[in-house]
Amino acid sequence: MAPNAPSISGTTFVNDPAERPWYGEIARRMGQHTILKAVGTMVFMGLFFWGYFVVLRNPIRPPATVPLTVVDEWVQFTPAAFVPYVSLWVYVSLPPAFLMSLPTLLRFAGWIGALCLGCLAVFWIFPTQVPAFPLDLDGHAGMELLRGVDASGNACPSLHVASAVFAAMWLDRLARAMRGPGWVRWANGLECGLILWSTLATRQHAFLDLAAGFLVGALFGWWSLRHAAEVARPGEL
């Protein structure tokens, strides 16, 4: 038995994070600042949606239509893509759930907030929309709701894509920090890829929206991880 793993009545307690299994590390991290994370995530999303719909409904000029590319012709409209599309709101909640220290949480919140505000500013100053695709939504209540609420506006850059890429970069770093198996990182990449595909397959975005959103998410993800590493606990990131 390792010297840092005392035993009481036959039960072994692992105190060294390097010896803790990765799933045990997930549980430990999720137990840090649990109420703050839950409440903070709900408040953040509530404020975001408020700002998003204010900008969507009050553009300063008529929205420009994003031109289509050959990629948009390749990707077929798929109502089932609604599921990975809306899964983003769970996906972006995972990185803060796995953070341990308050300074790192605040930096994550600051950077994702800056990403959202930056995109909302672009949407307000340069409003865009996707073309009015002729879609058969009969029998697809989820898609009908999505098209009715979102109106396919606030298109470029795709904030949906930018948020997914940002979250994917943080989750990849966290998976490595928690010594997760390779399949966890592959699953993270697959989920991010499905979300990106769903933005085209639901016809909520065009490929140019996706490409611009990817660049924004990658830039903010890289920059934010460098910034957060300055205050993170040893081994947190």
C-alpha positions as CSV (number, residue, x, y, z in Angstrom):
1,M,0.0,0.0,0.0
2,A,1.3,3.5,-0.8
3,P,2.3,5.5,2.3
4,N,-0.3,8.2,1.4
5,A,-3.2,5.7,1.3
6,P,-4.2,4.9,4.9
7,S,-6.5,2.1,5.7
8,I,-9.3,2.1,8.2
9,S,-11.2,-1.2,8.8
10,G,-10.0,-2.5,5.5
11,T,-11.0,0.5,3.4
12,T,-8.3,2.2,1.4
13,F,-8.4,6.0,1.0
14,V,-6.4,7.5,-1.9
15,N,-5.2,11.0,-1.0
16,D,-2.7,11.4,-3.9
17,P,-4.6,12.7,-7.0
18,A,-2.0,11.0,-9.2
19,E,-3.2,7.6,-7.8
20,R,-6.9,8.4,-7.9
21,P,-8.8,6.8,-10.9
22,W,-10.0,9.3,-13.5
23,Y,-13.7,8.7,-12.7
24,G,-12.9,9.4,-9.0
25,E,-11.2,12.6,-10.0
26,I,-14.4,13.6,-11.9
27,A,-16.5,13.1,-8.8
28,R,-14.0,15.0,-6.6
29,R,-14.0,18.0,-9.0
30,M,-17.7,18.1,-9.4
31,G,-18.0,18.3,-5.6
32,Q,-16.1,21.6,-5.5
33,H,-18.3,24.8,-5.4
34,T,-21.3,22.7,-6.5
35,I,-24.0,25.3,-5.7
36,L,-22.0,28.1,-7.2
37,K,-21.5,26.2,-10.4
38,A,-25.2,25.2,-10.7
39,V,-26.5,28.7,-9.9
40,G,-23.9,30.5,-11.9
41,T,-24.5,28.4,-15.0
42,M,-28.2,29.0,-14.9
43,V,-27.8,32.7,-14.3
44,F,-25.2,33.0,-17.1
45,M,-27.5,31.1,-19.6
46,G,-30.5,33.2,-18.6
47,L,-28.6,36.5,-19.2
48,F,-27.2,35.2,-22.5
49,F,-30.6,34.2,-23.9
50,W,-32.0,37.6,-22.8
51,G,-29.2,39.4,-24.7
52,Y,-29.4,37.1,-27.7
53,F,-33.1,37.7,-28.3
54,V,-32.8,41.4,-27.7
55,V,-30.1,41.6,-30.4
56,L,-32.1,39.2,-32.7
57,R,-35.2,41.3,-32.6
58,N,-33.5,44.7,-32.7
59,P,-30.9,44.7,-35.5
60,I,-29.6,48.2,-36.4
61,R,-30.0,47.4,-40.1
62,P,-31.7,44.8,-42.3
63,P,-29.8,41.5,-42.0
64,A,-27.6,40.4,-44.9
65,T,-28.0,36.9,-46.2
66,V,-25.0,34.6,-45.8
67,P,-24.0,33.1,-49.2
68,L,-24.0,29.4,-49.6
69,T,-21.2,27.2,-50.6
70,V,-20.8,23.7,-52.1
71,V,-20.5,22.3,-48.5
72,D,-24.1,23.5,-47.8
73,E,-25.2,21.4,-50.8
74,W,-23.4,18.3,-49.5
75,V,-24.9,18.4,-46.1
76,Q,-28.6,17.4,-46.3
77,F,-31.3,18.7,-44.0
78,T,-31.7,16.1,-41.2
79,P,-34.5,16.7,-38.6
80,A,-32.7,14.2,-36.3
81,A,-29.8,16.8,-36.0
82,F,-32.1,18.7,-33.6
83,V,-30.8,16.4,-30.8
84,P,-27.1,17.2,-31.1
85,Y,-28.0,20.8,-31.8
86,V,-29.7,21.3,-28.5
87,S,-27.2,19.1,-26.7
88,L,-24.8,22.2,-26.8
89,W,-26.5,23.6,-23.7
90,V,-25.4,20.5,-21.7
91,Y,-22.0,20.3,-23.4
92,V,-21.0,23.9,-22.5
93,S,-21.9,23.3,-18.9
94,L,-19.4,20.5,-18.5
95,P,-16.1,22.4,-18.3
96,P,-17.0,24.5,-15.3
97,A,-18.4,21.4,-13.6
98,F,-14.9,19.9,-13.7
99,L,-13.0,22.9,-12.4
100,M,-11.9,23.1,-8.8
101,S,-10.7,26.5,-7.9
102,L,-12.7,29.7,-7.7
103,P,-10.1,31.8,-9.7
104,T,-10.2,29.3,-12.5
105,L,-14.0,29.3,-12.5
106,L,-14.1,33.1,-12.7
107,R,-11.6,33.1,-15.6
108,F,-13.6,30.5,-17.5
109,A,-16.8,32.6,-17.0
110,G,-15.0,35.8,-18.0
111,W,-13.7,34.3,-21.2
112,I,-16.9,32.5,-22.3
113,G,-18.7,35.8,-21.4
114,A,-16.3,37.8,-23.6
115,L,-16.8,35.3,-26.5
116,C,-20.6,35.7,-26.2
117,L,-20.5,39.5,-25.9
118,G,-18.1,39.8,-28.8
119,C,-20.4,37.7,-31.1
120,L,-23.5,39.6,-30.0
121,A,-21.8,42.8,-30.8
122,V,-21.0,41.5,-34.3
123,F,-24.6,40.4,-34.7
124,W,-25.9,43.8,-33.7
125,I,-23.5,45.8,-35.9
126,F,-23.5,43.4,-38.9
127,P,-26.7,41.4,-38.6
128,T,-26.8,38.3,-40.9
129,Q,-29.3,35.5,-41.6
130,V,-29.3,32.3,-43.6
131,P,-31.4,31.9,-46.7
132,A,-35.0,31.0,-46.3
133,F,-34.6,27.2,-47.0
134,P,-37.8,25.5,-48.1
135,L,-38.1,22.8,-45.4
136,D,-40.7,20.2,-44.7
137,L,-41.1,20.3,-41.0
138,D,-44.3,18.3,-40.8
139,G,-44.1,15.9,-37.9
140,H,-40.9,17.5,-36.5
141,A,-42.1,19.6,-33.5
142,G,-38.6,20.2,-32.2
143,M,-37.5,21.7,-35.5
144,E,-40.6,23.8,-35.8
145,L,-40.0,25.2,-32.4
146,L,-36.3,25.9,-33.2
147,R,-37.1,27.6,-36.5
148,G,-39.9,29.7,-34.8
149,V,-37.8,30.8,-31.9
150,D,-34.4,31.3,-33.5
151,A,-35.6,32.5,-36.9
152,S,-32.2,31.5,-38.4
153,G,-30.8,35.0,-37.6
154,N,-27.6,36.0,-35.7
155,A,-25.9,33.7,-38.2
156,C,-22.3,34.7,-38.8
157,P,-20.1,33.9,-36.9
158,S,-22.0,30.9,-35.5
159,L,-22.1,31.4,-31.8
160,H,-23.3,27.8,-31.5
161,V,-20.1,26.6,-33.2
162,A,-17.8,29.0,-31.3
163,S,-19.2,27.9,-28.0
164,A,-18.9,24.2,-28.9
165,V,-15.2,24.6,-30.0
166,F,-14.4,26.6,-26.9
167,A,-16.0,24.0,-24.6
168,A,-14.3,21.2,-26.6
169,M,-10.8,22.7,-26.0
170,W,-11.4,23.1,-22.3
171,L,-12.8,19.6,-22.0
172,D,-9.8,18.1,-23.9
173,R,-7.4,19.9,-21.5
174,L,-9.4,18.7,-18.5
175,A,-9.6,15.1,-19.7
176,R,-5.8,15.1,-20.0
177,A,-5.4,16.7,-16.5
178,M,-7.7,14.0,-15.0
179,R,-5.8,11.3,-16.9
180,G,-8.9,10.1,-18.7
181,P,-8.6,7.2,-21.1
182,G,-8.2,8.0,-24.8
183,W,-11.8,7.2,-25.7
184,V,-13.0,10.1,-23.5
185,R,-11.0,12.5,-25.6
186,W,-12.3,10.9,-28.8
187,A,-15.9,11.1,-27.5
188,N,-15.4,14.7,-26.7
189,G,-14.2,15.4,-30.2
190,L,-17.1,13.4,-31.7
191,E,-19.7,15.3,-29.7
192,C,-18.2,18.6,-30.8
193,G,-18.2,17.4,-34.4
194,L,-21.8,16.4,-34.2
195,I,-22.8,19.8,-32.8
196,L,-20.9,21.5,-35.7
197,W,-22.6,19.2,-38.3
198,S,-26.0,19.8,-36.7
199,T,-25.7,23.6,-37.3
200,L,-25.7,22.8,-41.1
201,A,-28.1,19.8,-41.0
202,T,-30.8,21.8,-39.2
203,R,-30.3,24.7,-41.7
204,Q,-29.7,27.1,-38.8
205,H,-26.4,28.1,-40.2
206,A,-24.4,28.0,-43.5
207,F,-20.9,26.8,-43.8
208,L,-19.4,30.3,-43.8
209,D,-21.1,30.8,-40.4
210,L,-19.5,27.6,-39.2
211,A,-16.1,28.4,-40.4
212,A,-16.1,31.9,-38.8
213,G,-17.5,30.4,-35.5
214,F,-14.8,27.8,-35.5
215,L,-12.1,30.4,-35.8
216,V,-13.6,32.5,-33.0
217,G,-14.0,29.5,-30.7
218,A,-10.5,28.3,-31.3
219,L,-9.0,31.7,-30.7
220,F,-10.9,32.3,-27.5
221,G,-10.3,28.7,-26.3
222,W,-6.5,28.9,-26.8
223,W,-6.2,32.4,-25.3
224,S,-8.5,31.5,-22.3
225,L,-6.6,28.3,-21.4
226,R,-3.3,30.2,-21.4
227,H,-4.8,32.9,-19.2
228,A,-6.6,30.4,-16.8
229,A,-3.4,28.3,-16.3
230,E,-1.9,31.3,-14.5
231,V,-4.3,30.9,-11.5
232,A,-5.2,27.2,-11.7
233,R,-4.3,24.8,-9.0
234,P,-1.5,22.4,-9.7
235,G,-2.9,19.6,-11.9
236,E,-6.2,21.3,-12.4
237,L,-5.6,22.1,-16.1
